[in-house]
């Protein structure tokens, strides 16, 4: 692999790590909130967006490593 590809993979891995931490953070906040909390709906949307971003980054990293 070239240096450029290694750097790209490393950057994707770092982004994936941050995205996973964000998912975990939001998961914990949702666990702490009651079902009827007004914040819950907003957090659920953010959680779904964070999961989608994490999954996209995971796929990109897998594809980059496969090349």
SULTANOR-V886028 format. One record per residue. N is the residue number from 1. RES is the residue in one letter. SS is DSSP state (H for helix, E for strand, C for the rest). OMEGA is omega in whole degrees, 0 to 359 (999 if undefined). Layout:
n = [N & N]
res = [RES & RES]
ss = [SS & SS]
omega = [OMEGA & OMEGA]
This chain:
n = [1 & 2 & 3 & 4 & 5 & 6 & 7 & 8 & 9 & 10 & 11 & 12 & 13 & 14 & 15 & 16 & 17 & 18 & 19 & 20 & 21 & 22 & 23 & 24 & 25 & 26 & 27 & 28 & 29 & 30 & 31 & 32 & 33 & 34 & 35 & 36 & 37 & 38 & 39 & 40 & 41 & 42 & 43 & 44 & 45 & 46 & 47 & 48 & 49 & 50 & 51 & 52 & 53 & 54 & 55 & 56 & 57 & 58 & 59 & 60 & 61 & 62 & 63 & 64 & 65 & 66 & 67]
res = [X & X & X & X & X & X & X & X & X & X & X & X & X & X & X & X & X & X & X & X & X & X & X & X & X & X & X & X & X & X & X & X & X & X & X & X & X & X & X & X & X & X & X & X & X & X & X & X & X & X & X & X & X & X & X & X & X & X & X & X & X & X & X & X & X & X & X]
ss = [C & C & H & H & H & H & H & H & H & H & H & H & H & H & H & H & H & H & H & H & H & H & H & H & H & H & H & H & H & H & H & H & C & C & C & C & C & H & H & H & H & H & H & H & H & H & H & H & H & H & H & H & H & H & H & H & H & H & H & H & H & H & H & H & H & H & C]
omega = [179 & 179 & 181 & 179 & 178 & 180 & 180 & 179 & 179 & 179 & 178 & 180 & 178 & 178 & 179 & 178 & 179 & 179 & 179 & 178 & 178 & 178 & 181 & 179 & 180 & 177 & 180 & 178 & 179 & 178 & 184 & 181 & 173 & 181 & 185 & 181 & 179 & 179 & 189 & 183 & 179 & 180 & 179 & 177 & 179 & 179 & 179 & 178 & 180 & 178 & 179 & 179 & 179 & 181 & 178 & 179 & 178 & 179 & 179 & 180 & 178 & 179 & 180 & 180 & 182 & 183 & 999]
